[in-house]
């Protein structure tokens, strides 16, 4: 085989491996996109998934009866209106947290406190964009009706959780 050809092939392989390796971020979890997980976690489990570029890591703390963790932008672009929800096995929902933009690589602390303890499983997810809960303007209208998202039974969200950033 021609030595120049061998060098070109070897260089192409090294270049391909270098480009491919540099273009991928190390993620422990897979981006679930728009899919919402139906898998319920126990109170000792950790939620660690990426959805639409937002990585949510969340645990339940029994002492404070709250879900604590972080949401992080894993993309190279700003994620708009990022918020987090927790769904409890008793049918209650905590959140969503106050929507906010996340710059690339930015991480935000999440704290959602439950007012009841009659649950033994939970699931969570980050949301990105206008999506399911509408704009802040719409949210403001519902706050006047009794809580962050209206009165109990009025909407899917009953304002049980709090967020502290």
VENCOR-V554250 format. One record per residue. N is the residue number from 0. OMEGA is omega in radians with two decimals (999 if undefined). BURIAL is # if it has 9 or more other ideal C-beta (glycine too) atoms within 8 Angstrom, else .. D_FIRST is the distance of its C-alpha to the first C-alpha in whole Angstrom. Layout:
n: [N & N]
omega: [OMEGA & OMEGA]
burial: [BURIAL & BURIAL]
d_first: [D_FIRST & D_FIRST]
This chain:
n: [0 & 1 & 2 & 3 & 4 & 5 & 6 & 7 & 8 & 9 & 10 & 11 & 12 & 13 & 14 & 15 & 16 & 17 & 18 & 19 & 20 & 21 & 22 & 23 & 24 & 25 & 26 & 27 & 28 & 29 & 30 & 31 & 32 & 33 & 34 & 35 & 36 & 37 & 38 & 39 & 40 & 41 & 42 & 43 & 44 & 45 & 46 & 47 & 48 & 49 & 50 & 51 & 52 & 53 & 54 & 55 & 56 & 57 & 58 & 59 & 60 & 61 & 62 & 63 & 64 & 65 & 66 & 67 & 68 & 69 & 70 & 71 & 72 & 73 & 74 & 75 & 76 & 77 & 78 & 79 & 80 & 81 & 82 & 83 & 84 & 85 & 86 & 87 & 88 & 89 & 90 & 91 & 92 & 93 & 94 & 95 & 96 & 97 & 98 & 99 & 100 & 101 & 102 & 103 & 104 & 105 & 106 & 107 & 108 & 109 & 110 & 111 & 112 & 113 & 114 & 115 & 116 & 117 & 118 & 119 & 120 & 121 & 122 & 123 & 124 & 125 & 126 & 127 & 128 & 129 & 130 & 131 & 132 & 133 & 134 & 135 & 136 & 137 & 138 & 139 & 140 & 141 & 142 & 143 & 144 & 145 & 146 & 147 & 148 & 149 & 150 & 151 & 152 & 153 & 154 & 155 & 156 & 157 & 158 & 159 & 160 & 161 & 162 & 163 & 164]
omega: [3.14 & -3.10 & 3.13 & 3.10 & 3.12 & 3.14 & 3.12 & 3.13 & 3.14 & 3.12 & 3.13 & 3.13 & 3.13 & 3.13 & 3.13 & -3.13 & 3.14 & -3.14 & -3.12 & -3.14 & -3.12 & -3.06 & -3.12 & 3.05 & 3.13 & -3.14 & 3.08 & -3.09 & -3.09 & 3.11 & -3.14 & -3.14 & -3.10 & -3.10 & 3.06 & -3.08 & 3.07 & -3.12 & 3.10 & -3.14 & 3.03 & -3.10 & 3.12 & -3.12 & 3.06 & 3.02 & 3.12 & -3.12 & 3.06 & 3.10 & -3.13 & 3.10 & 3.13 & 3.12 & 3.13 & 3.02 & -3.01 & 3.08 & 3.03 & 3.07 & -3.08 & -3.13 & -3.12 & -3.09 & -3.07 & 3.05 & -3.06 & 3.09 & -3.13 & 2.95 & -3.02 & 3.06 & -3.14 & -3.08 & 3.09 & 3.13 & 3.11 & 3.05 & -3.07 & 2.99 & 3.13 & 3.12 & -3.05 & 3.07 & 3.00 & 3.09 & -3.11 & -3.12 & 3.10 & 3.11 & 3.13 & 3.08 & 3.07 & 3.14 & 0.15 & 3.04 & 3.11 & -3.12 & 3.08 & 3.11 & 3.08 & 3.08 & 3.11 & 3.12 & -3.12 & -3.12 & 3.13 & 3.10 & 3.13 & 3.03 & 3.09 & -3.08 & 3.09 & 3.10 & 3.11 & 3.11 & -3.07 & 3.07 & 3.12 & 3.09 & -3.10 & 2.98 & -3.09 & 3.00 & 2.98 & 3.04 & -3.12 & 3.09 & -3.10 & 3.02 & -2.91 & -2.99 & 3.05 & -3.06 & 3.08 & 3.12 & 3.12 & -3.14 & -3.13 & 3.11 & -3.11 & 3.12 & -3.13 & -3.11 & 3.12 & 3.10 & -3.05 & -3.07 & 3.13 & -3.11 & -3.13 & -3.13 & -3.13 & -3.14 & 3.12 & -3.08 & -3.12 & 3.05 & -3.10 & -3.05 & 3.07 & 3.04 & 3.06 & 3.13 & 999]
burial: [. & . & . & . & . & # & . & . & . & . & . & . & . & . & . & . & . & . & . & . & . & . & . & . & . & . & # & . & . & . & # & # & . & . & . & . & . & . & . & . & # & . & # & . & . & . & # & # & # & # & # & # & # & # & # & # & # & # & # & # & # & . & . & . & . & # & # & # & # & # & # & # & # & # & . & . & . & . & # & . & # & # & # & # & # & # & # & # & . & . & . & # & # & # & # & # & # & . & # & # & . & # & . & . & . & . & # & # & # & # & # & # & # & # & . & # & . & . & # & . & # & # & # & # & # & # & # & # & . & . & . & . & # & . & . & . & . & # & # & . & . & # & # & . & # & . & # & . & # & # & . & . & . & # & . & . & # & # & . & # & # & . & # & . & .]
d_first: [0 & 4 & 6 & 9 & 7 & 7 & 10 & 12 & 11 & 13 & 15 & 16 & 17 & 19 & 21 & 22 & 23 & 25 & 26 & 27 & 29 & 31 & 32 & 34 & 37 & 38 & 41 & 42 & 44 & 43 & 44 & 47 & 47 & 51 & 51 & 54 & 54 & 56 & 56 & 59 & 58 & 61 & 62 & 60 & 57 & 55 & 54 & 50 & 48 & 47 & 49 & 48 & 46 & 49 & 49 & 52 & 53 & 56 & 59 & 62 & 65 & 68 & 70 & 70 & 69 & 66 & 63 & 61 & 57 & 55 & 53 & 50 & 48 & 45 & 44 & 43 & 46 & 50 & 51 & 54 & 58 & 56 & 59 & 59 & 61 & 62 & 63 & 65 & 66 & 70 & 69 & 69 & 67 & 66 & 65 & 63 & 63 & 64 & 61 & 59 & 56 & 53 & 51 & 47 & 47 & 51 & 53 & 56 & 58 & 60 & 63 & 65 & 68 & 70 & 74 & 74 & 72 & 73 & 69 & 67 & 63 & 62 & 59 & 58 & 55 & 55 & 55 & 54 & 56 & 59 & 58 & 61 & 63 & 64 & 64 & 66 & 69 & 70 & 69 & 72 & 74 & 74 & 75 & 78 & 79 & 79 & 75 & 72 & 71 & 75 & 77 & 77 & 75 & 75 & 71 & 69 & 69 & 72 & 71 & 71 & 69 & 69 & 66 & 66 & 63]
